[in-house]
Amino acid sequence: MTVITIGIVGMTAVLLAVQMKNTRPEYGTYLAMAAGCFIFFYGASKMESILDAMGRLQDLIQIDPVYLGTLIKMTGITYIAEFSSGICKDAGYGAVGTQIEIFGKLSMLAVSMPIVLALMETLKGVLG
């Protein structure tokens, strides 16, 4: 499938959900969530090719595996937090969605701390 196909799936789900809004609004919510899950898992299936490319990149330029691992974790946290937040907001629970976004940002900060500390140690060695 391509981006066009995923776009069509998303637009079809939204149009059907809008049609159901007047008669059975809960079905529209379920339909939107099902389309979102389909798109999420399809995007997650692309992860294998991304990981393979990052492994080749690591071999070419000799990057410490910690940096790429952290980048992958941060990407995953962002993807999952945005997806979960969007579903909560679409279902009418914006406060929960916002809390998920905040937790995702804090999680990214926690995951990136070892890299920030390594950068500070490098700067300390260069400057003093």
N, C-alpha and C positions, 0 to 999 in steps of 0.2 A: 504494500500500500504506500501511497505517497501522501504528501501534505494535502494535495487536492482531495484525495479520498477521505482523509481525516476531517478536513473542512466540511465536506459534504455530509459526513456522518453527524458532525456537530450541528450543522445548520438544520438538517432533517430532524434531529432530536428536539431542537429548540422550536421549530415550527409545529411539530406534533404536540409538544408540551403547551404551546400557546393555544392550540385548538382545544386541548383538554382542560384548559384553565377554567372555563365557565361551568363545565359539567362535573368533572372529577379532578379538582386541582391537585390532590395527592398523587394521582397517576402521572401528572406532568412533572412533579418533583422526582418521582421514582425514575421516570424516563430520562430526565436530565442527569440524574446520578448514574444511571446505567451507561449512558453515553460517555460521561466523564470517566468512569472506571475503565471502559473499553479503551479510550484514548490514553489514559494513564498507563495501563498495562502494555499497550502497544509501544508507547514511548519507553517504558522500562525495558522492553525486549531489545531495543536499540543499544542498550548498555554494553552488550558483548562486543560490538564493533568499536565502541568508544574506548573500552578498556584495552582492546587489542592495539588500537592506534596509540594510546597513551603508553603502553608497554614498548612499542617500537620507538616512540619519541624518547622515552627514558634511555633506551639503548643507544640512540644516536647522540644525545648530548650529555649523557652521564649525570642525570638529575638524581638526587637522593630520593629513594622510594617514599620517604616520609612526606615529601612535598606533594607528590602526585596522589598519594593516599588521602592526604588532607583535602586536596582539591576535589577528589571524587566524593568524599564524605560531605563536603560543603554543597556540592551540586545536588546530591541526594537529599540533604536536609531542605534545601531550597525548593526542590521539586515537590517533595511530599508536603511541606508546610503550605505552599501556595495552593496545591490541589485540595488539601483538606480545608483550608480557609475558604476557598472559593465555594466548596460544597456547603459549608456552614452558612455562608453569607447568602447563597442562593435559596437555601431553605428558610431564611428569615432569622437566622441566629448570628447576626453580625458581631455581637459581643464575643461569642465563642470563636468566631473566625479571626477576630483581631487578636485574641489571646493566643491562638495557634501561631499567628504571624510573629508575635513578640517572642514566644517560646522558640520558634525557629531561628530568629535572629540571635537570641542568647545562646542557642546550641551552636550556631556557626561561630560565634565569638569564642566559646569554650573549646571547640575543635581547633581553631586557628591559634590558640595561645602558644603552643610549642613553637610554631614558626615565628611568631612575634618575639618570643624570648630568644630564639636563635639569632634573629636579626639584631636584636639589642646587644647580644654578646659579640656579634661580628662588628657592630659599630663601636662598641667599647674597646675592642682590640685594635681597631684602626685608629681611633681618636686618642687612645690613651694607653 
